[in-house]
Amino acid sequence: MKILIVDDEALARSRLRRMLEELGNVEVIGEADNGVDALTLICQQHPDIALLDIRMPAMGGLELARHLTALDHPPAVIFTTAFDNHALAAFETQAIGYLLKPVRKELLKSALDAARRLNRAQLSGLEKTHETGTARSHISACIGAHIELIAVADIYYFQAEQKYTSVHHKGGETVIEEPLKDLEEEFGERFLRIHRNALVAKHYISGMHKDENGQYTLTLNGCDQQLEVSRRMASSVKEAIKKG
């Protein structure tokens, strides 16, 4: 089995690598200290199993696993965690593999034998237990066998287009399949609904203008596109801009 170790603590990665080498019949194909770098390695190296720490900078294990479910052939996932016994009950309920830190070699072997791919329903249940109110740091789009990651901080606006949603960001434009309604629910504190088909990042808004026909538009810092504000939402958008 090809295994990727993902943990922000170098000592934890070293300990896992040593135990895996002692177990034999496995190959550690790489290490990463955050979810963003791990996703790149997974798309390049195609490990059979990913050992994921849950709390890491840039992107934690739960968010990384959510992005992995978009792949046609994702690795099986085993979470490593320091959560207490009460929190661990959520992993058991969702039938998700986990190892409590500090990891013991005999339990690591059992987890490898039982490792399985995760589905979205399992991850959703786990996220509701452990990550309530925590929005993703990145949006992902599956492009062939690879995943494009877009930092939410770099997104100017989301725009619904028939069955898809266009993400307009500093790197260009990317199409995803997530509905605008779900994005608004997740990122509502950072994005403002200005039209039935558009959500705009609040911190990029530079101004709101009204033309001779009474139509309002928004201008955004760093983005040339002017966005139409629906008449129905104009007053609430103005109020939101005043509040900053």
Secondary structure, 3 states (H helix, E strand, C coil): CEEEEECCCHHHHHHHHHHHHHHCCCEEEEEECCHHHHHHHHHHHCCCEEEEECCCCCCCHHHHHHHHCCCCCCCEEEEEECCCHHHHHHHHHCCCCEEECCCCHHHHHHHHHHCCCCCHHHHHHHHHHHCCCCCCCEEEEEECCEEEEEEHHHEEEEEEECCEEEEEECCEEEEECCCHHHHHHHHCCCEEEEECCEEEEHHHEEEEEECCCCCEEEEECCEEEEEEECCCCHHHHHHHHHHC
